[in-house]
Amino acid sequence: MALLLMPKATAVWLVDNTALSFEQIAEFCHLHPLEVKSIADGEVAAGIKGLDPVLTGQLTREEIVRGERDPGHSLKMAQSKVHLPEVKRKTKGPRYTPLSRRQDRPNAILWLLRNHAELKDAQISRLVGTTKSTIEAVRERTHWNSASLQPLDPVTLGLCSQIDLDMEVARAAKDKPIVVQETGATLLSAEITAARKPAEPTEKLPTFAPSAPKPAEERIDADSVFAKLKDLKPKE
């Protein structure tokens, strides 16, 4: 079913230039009869300029006359004489490559294999517009022209855009598993170290008893010392 172009503007023109009933205009413009009545009273669409449906090819003059004579007649849109071609939906498949660029596809495949090894064969096929058998031949160096192949950027060759290449690389990186690299010993948190019990020593260290206190030295009497010195003095 064809859609009416600018229904309110069309209703404004029909109200001002025809004797059609509000119900006929409302049905043709897909509006409510009260809204059409408000347009006629100037309450709605006051700033909208009327659009002639006859000039746009949406309604014929004969159809308007028929509706004015018969208030029960439903207006019908005019058949368009211009047939627009149907838009074909893009189907999934390999990218189309011009004939002048097809000879460069093996070079582009070699570049992708060397610089973006994370890309899958299906992704390379979408970027370059090739087949999996050709990709496998380039990878295994069984291609008929392997000796002359040179890695060339597919963006530079015009086989794909930089945006498409970046999208495929980002998608491949997202699907790639994360590799955890082993690092050296790291410091543990205070909670972990506090929860651990101190390790017991494997060998018990020998214990030593405290040494006995030395006997107190005898008190030296000065008088007795001088007396002994007198006895040792030689007599005359």
Secondary structure per residue as TSV (DSSP state, phi and psi in degrees):
chain	resnum	aa	ss	phi	psi
A	1	M	-	360.0	129.1
A	2	A	-	-74.9	142.9
A	3	L	-	-94.4	143.9
A	4	L	-	-76.2	138.0
A	5	L	S	-85.6	122.9
A	6	M	S	52.0	72.8
A	7	P	H	-62.5	-40.1
A	8	K	H	-68.0	-41.9
A	9	A	H	-64.3	-36.0
A	10	T	H	-66.9	-40.2
A	11	A	H	-64.3	-38.7
A	12	V	H	-60.7	-43.6
A	13	W	H	-66.2	-42.0
A	14	L	H	-66.6	-35.8
A	15	V	H	-67.0	-39.8
A	16	D	H	-82.2	-24.1
A	17	N	H	-121.1	0.8
A	18	T	-	-134.4	169.6
A	19	A	-	-105.8	23.9
A	20	L	-	-69.2	150.9
A	21	S	-	-75.2	162.9
A	22	F	H	-63.0	-36.2
A	23	E	H	-65.9	-40.0
A	24	Q	H	-65.2	-43.4
A	25	I	H	-66.5	-41.4
A	26	A	H	-63.3	-41.1
A	27	E	H	-67.3	-40.5
A	28	F	H	-71.9	-36.4
A	29	C	H	-94.8	3.5
A	30	H	T	57.3	48.4
A	31	L	-	-123.9	171.7
A	32	H	-	-86.7	142.8
A	33	P	H	-55.3	-36.4
A	34	L	H	-66.0	-32.8
A	35	E	H	-68.7	-38.0
A	36	V	H	-66.0	-39.2
A	37	K	H	-62.6	-38.8
A	38	S	H	-66.7	-33.3
A	39	I	H	-65.7	-40.7
A	40	A	H	-66.9	-31.9
A	41	D	H	-82.8	-7.0
A	42	G	T	83.6	10.0
A	43	E	S	-84.2	-25.8
A	44	V	S	-125.2	145.2
A	45	A	-	59.4	41.7
A	46	A	T	-69.3	-31.5
A	47	G	T	-97.4	8.4
A	48	I	-	-92.3	130.3
A	49	K	-	-84.6	134.7
A	50	G	-	-65.2	144.7
A	51	L	-	-115.2	122.4
A	52	D	-	-74.9	113.2
A	53	P	T	-70.8	-17.9
A	54	V	T	-72.4	-40.9
A	55	L	T	-68.6	-32.8
A	56	T	T	-81.7	-5.4
A	57	G	T	78.8	17.6
A	58	Q	S	-94.0	-16.4
A	59	L	S	-150.9	142.1
A	60	T	-	-96.8	158.1
A	61	R	H	-65.4	-35.9
A	62	E	H	-64.1	-38.1
A	63	E	H	-67.0	-35.1
A	64	I	H	-67.5	-43.6
A	65	V	H	-62.9	-41.5
A	66	R	H	-62.7	-38.3
A	67	G	H	-70.5	-33.6
A	68	E	H	-70.0	-32.4
A	69	R	H	-76.7	-33.1
A	70	D	-	-122.1	102.5
A	71	P	T	-62.5	-19.6
A	72	G	T	-89.5	1.2
A	73	H	-	-81.1	134.8
A	74	S	-	-94.2	125.9
A	75	L	-	-68.0	140.0
A	76	K	-	-118.4	139.0
A	77	M	-	-69.9	147.8
A	78	A	-	-74.6	146.6
A	79	Q	-	-73.8	127.8
A	80	S	-	-71.5	134.2
A	81	K	S	-86.4	-7.5
A	82	V	-	-102.5	120.7
A	83	H	-	-101.1	113.3
A	84	L	-	-81.7	138.3
A	85	P	-	-68.2	146.0
A	86	E	-	-71.8	137.9
A	87	V	-	-81.2	120.8
A	88	K	-	-79.7	133.9
A	89	R	-	-75.0	141.9
A	90	K	-	-74.7	122.9
A	91	T	-	-91.0	150.1
A	92	K	-	-71.6	140.2
A	93	G	S	169.9	-179.1
A	94	P	-	-65.6	148.7
A	95	R	-	-67.4	138.5
A	96	Y	-	-72.9	132.5
A	97	T	-	-119.1	128.8
A	98	P	-	-59.4	155.5
A	99	L	G	-61.7	-34.2
A	100	S	G	-70.5	-16.1
A	101	R	G	-106.7	-7.3
A	102	R	G	-66.9	-28.6
A	103	Q	G	-71.8	-16.2
A	104	D	G	-90.4	-5.3
A	105	R	H	-62.8	-42.8
A	106	P	H	-60.2	-36.0
A	107	N	H	-65.6	-38.9
A	108	A	H	-68.1	-38.5
A	109	I	H	-62.5	-42.7
A	110	L	H	-62.7	-38.9
A	111	W	H	-64.8	-43.0
A	112	L	H	-66.0	-39.0
A	113	L	H	-65.9	-33.8
A	114	R	H	-83.1	-37.3
A	115	N	H	-97.7	-22.3
A	116	H	-	-137.9	72.9
A	117	A	T	-68.2	-14.9
A	118	E	T	-76.9	-13.2
A	119	L	S	-70.7	139.9
A	120	K	-	-83.9	163.8
A	121	D	H	-61.8	-36.1
A	122	A	H	-65.4	-36.4
A	123	Q	H	-68.8	-42.0
A	124	I	H	-63.4	-38.1
A	125	S	H	-63.6	-38.5
A	126	R	H	-69.4	-38.2
A	127	L	H	-70.4	-45.6
A	128	V	H	-96.2	-23.7
A	129	G	T	79.1	48.1
A	130	T	-	-126.6	-172.9
A	131	T	-	-110.7	161.5
A	132	K	H	-67.1	-30.7
A	133	S	H	-65.7	-38.4
A	134	T	H	-67.1	-39.9
A	135	I	H	-62.5	-43.4
A	136	E	H	-64.8	-37.9
A	137	A	H	-65.6	-39.8
A	138	V	H	-68.3	-38.7
A	139	R	H	-66.7	-42.8
A	140	E	T	-86.5	1.8
A	141	R	T	58.0	38.0
A	142	T	-	-107.3	8.0
A	143	H	S	-67.0	147.3
A	144	W	T	-64.6	-20.5
A	145	N	T	-118.1	31.8
A	146	S	G	-61.4	-35.3
A	147	A	G	-66.3	-24.9
A	148	S	G	-105.7	1.7
A	149	L	-	-73.3	141.6
A	150	Q	-	-131.7	133.3
A	151	P	-	-67.2	119.4
A	152	L	-	-128.9	139.9
A	153	D	-	-64.1	125.0
A	154	P	H	-65.4	-26.1
A	155	V	H	-68.6	-42.1
A	156	T	H	-65.4	-34.7
A	157	L	H	-76.1	-12.3
A	158	G	T	83.1	16.2
A	159	L	S	-82.3	-23.6
A	160	C	S	-155.6	168.1
A	161	S	-	-94.1	161.1
A	162	Q	H	-65.7	-32.6
A	163	I	H	-65.4	-44.0
A	164	D	H	-63.5	-40.5
A	165	L	H	-64.8	-43.7
A	166	D	H	-64.3	-37.8
A	167	M	H	-64.9	-43.1
A	168	E	H	-68.0	-38.4
A	169	V	H	-65.7	-42.9
A	170	A	H	-64.8	-38.0
A	171	R	H	-66.2	-39.7
A	172	A	H	-68.6	-36.4
A	173	A	H	-68.3	-32.5
A	174	K	H	-69.4	-37.3
A	175	D	H	-79.0	-15.9
A	176	K	S	-74.3	133.0
A	177	P	-	-66.6	147.3
A	178	I	-	-78.3	127.6
A	179	V	-	-95.6	122.6
A	180	V	-	-92.4	117.8
A	181	Q	-	-84.8	138.3
A	182	E	-	-77.6	132.5
A	183	T	-	-117.9	171.8
A	184	G	-	-71.1	-174.6
A	185	A	-	-65.3	139.7
A	186	T	-	-121.1	157.3
A	187	L	-	-72.5	136.6
A	188	L	-	-84.5	157.4
A	189	S	-	-72.3	162.8
A	190	A	H	-65.2	-32.0
A	191	E	H	-66.7	-38.9
A	192	I	H	-70.3	-43.9
A	193	T	H	-67.3	-33.6
A	194	A	H	-71.4	-30.4
A	195	A	H	-76.1	-23.1
A	196	R	S	-77.0	144.7
A	197	K	-	-84.8	145.9
A	198	P	-	-64.9	138.5
A	199	A	-	-71.5	136.3
A	200	E	-	-79.3	140.0
A	201	P	-	-66.6	142.4
A	202	T	S	-71.4	-35.6
A	203	E	S	-117.5	136.4
A	204	K	-	-81.3	132.3
A	205	L	-	-79.1	142.0
A	206	P	-	-66.7	144.4
A	207	T	-	-103.8	144.7
A	208	F	-	-116.4	134.8
A	209	A	-	-78.1	146.9
A	210	P	-	-64.5	138.6
A	211	S	-	-68.0	148.6
A	212	A	-	-70.9	141.6
A	213	P	-	-63.7	141.6
A	214	K	-	-70.8	145.6
A	215	P	-	-64.5	142.5
A	216	A	-	-64.6	137.4
A	217	E	-	-66.8	143.7
A	218	E	-	-67.0	147.6
A	219	R	-	-75.2	130.8
A	220	I	-	-91.2	127.4
A	221	D	-	-97.4	124.1
A	222	A	H	-65.3	-38.7
A	223	D	H	-63.4	-40.0
A	224	S	H	-69.8	-31.4
A	225	V	H	-66.8	-45.3
A	226	F	H	-66.4	-33.4
A	227	A	H	-65.8	-39.6
A	228	K	H	-67.6	-36.3
A	229	L	H	-64.9	-36.6
A	230	K	H	-65.5	-38.6
A	231	D	H	-68.0	-31.6
A	232	L	H	-80.7	-13.5
A	233	K	S	-69.0	131.9
A	234	P	-	-70.8	143.0
A	235	K	-	-83.7	150.1
A	236	E	-	-83.7	360.0
